């Protein structure tokens, strides 16, 4: 198995529990406002942010 396959296998193992275990806790804490946001609102704000750059 090469490095890319090893990486993919490792990622896939972690992904199943990422939303509930400690591996994802930092991201869930930092990005809570994004996770709670309505997807349409998120894309509108992202588009507005990109337009002002």
N, C-alpha and C positions, 0 to 999 in steps of 0.2 A: 504494500500500500504506500503510495507516495504522500508527500506533505499536504497536497491539496485534499486528497481523500481523507487523511487523518483530521484535518481541520474541519471538513464538512461533517464527518462522523461525530466529532466532539461538539460542534455547534448543534447538530440535530438532537443529541442527547440532552443538552442543556435547554433547548428551546421548549421542550414539552412542559417543563416546570417553571420557566422563566417568569411567568406572570404571578406566581405565588410563592416562590422560594427566595432565599436571601440573595441569589445572584442578580435578581432584578430589582431588589429593594431600593437601591440608590436611584436608579432611573425612574422608578415609580414615584419616589419622593420629589425629585427635582422637576420632573415633567408632569406632576399631578394636574396643573391647570390645563395642559394640552390634552391629557387623557380624559379630562372631564368636559372638554369643549365639544360643542356640536361640530361634526366634520365639515359641514358647509361653512360655518363661521371660521373654522381654522383655515380653510382654503381661501376665503375672502381676505382674511388678515395677512396670510402669506403672500397673496398676489399684491396687495397694497404695499407690503414691505418691500417686495422685489421692484415694484414700480418706482419707489422713492430712492432706490440705489443709483 
